[in-house]
Amino acid sequence: MTLGIYSRLFTVVLLGFLTQAHSADPNFAPKFPRTMSWSAYNLGTTGYNQAVGIGKALKDNYNVNLRVLPGKNDVSRLLPLQRGRVQFSANGVATYFGQEGVFQFAGKTWGPMPLRLIMASHGDSNQALGVANDLGITSYADLRGKRVPYVRGAPALNVTTEAFLACGGLTWDDVERVDFPGYNAMWTGIVNGQVDAAYATTVSGPTRKLEASPRGIFWPPAPHDDAGCWQRMDGIVPFMQKHVATRGAAISETNPHEGATYPYPMLITLAGQNEQLVHDLAKAIHIHYEEYKNADPGSIGWAMERQNFQWVVPFHEGAVSYFKSIGVWSDADDAHNSRLIQRQSVLATAWQAHQAEDPDDFSGAWMIRRAAALDAAGFDPIWR
């Protein structure tokens, strides 16, 4: 799915005018809670820093105290949202896994969640499988027979690695899988010569260590005109979008990377969140963009012209209401959003039936039931 910046018909100039107009709107007096709570990534991450930047704008303009709860993994970011301890989460691609009820969200205490987007950051980096530059690799197909890491308990990392292998026409059977206990250990492994590739966002800190090491770093492309590559990737990670990165280790405006990405962080909530609160939050993030865009290099991704309204998770009705009011939401966006909400409804109905049955192999049986329900409703299960 192509990033919204390439498919939107409105211009940066028009959006700049809209921002000024709404900023000057004396009638905008949102009734935000005095304290608002979000979960986010760990302290010091770009996701955390962007949340704090937006929080400062909320404080300066509406006297809102934004409490950002750092979470070290997908579960610790979504659990507070599920339990009602935070109203929103500045999350990553586990948002999609949570919606689908797969991987760590296939267990009894989870299941498919009715998650909704408010807005998301679409920055200038990519997600990719980086390789050691001393190997002479130029494409993902060249990874055949090479050592590729698998991080235990990290499906988001492993399934995305699998997708980039698929871009090159490979599977895990075509490479030497090397297991690691965590993300940082995996990147230390490539620097130390234990593996030959590793997955990351191109601006991740550990990628700089590889770039500075004797091995160096290279990011094979996921060519946008390679239909086979993208068809195979889409069957594994439908949340990836075509994107040209200009930020990252060994990446710049003069040396861009043609590849893939997904929004990060994305501000999400549950479907039942108050519509007016979501509407006003979307508006505040939009009209105060100039105030926080320099809080972190990735904060530029919150600009309205960068939003992709046809991603794989639906937008909240409150956000949709705001987008319609400024003329950036189309009938096609509406149809796409409705279809995504219908998918969530199919998953919720299947989950209720599964809970009632409560089979012994709960998670395994759920994946079978889930796939059957989605197939019957005309949706692609992606994972079976």
Buried (B, 14 or more C-beta within 10 A) or exposed (E): BEBBBEEBEEEEEBBBEBBEEBBEEEEBEBEBEEEBBBBBBEEEBBBBBBBBBBBBBBEEBBEBEBEBBBBEBBBBBBBBBBEEEBBBBBBBBBBBBBBBBBBBBBEEEBBBBBBBBBBBBBBBBBBBBBBBBBBEBEBBBBBEEBBBBBBEEBBBBBBBBBBBBBBBBBEBEBBEEBEBEEBBBBBBBBBEEBBBBBBBBBBBEBBBBBBEBEBBBBBBBBBBEBEEBBEBBBEBBBBBBBBBBBBBBBBEEEEBBBBBBBBBBBBBBBBEBBBEBBBBBBBBBBBBBEBBBEBBBBBBBBBBBBBBBBBBBBBBBBBBBBBEBBEBBBEEBBEBBEEBBBBBEBBBEBBEEBEEEEEEEBBEBBBBBBBEBBEEBEBEBBBE
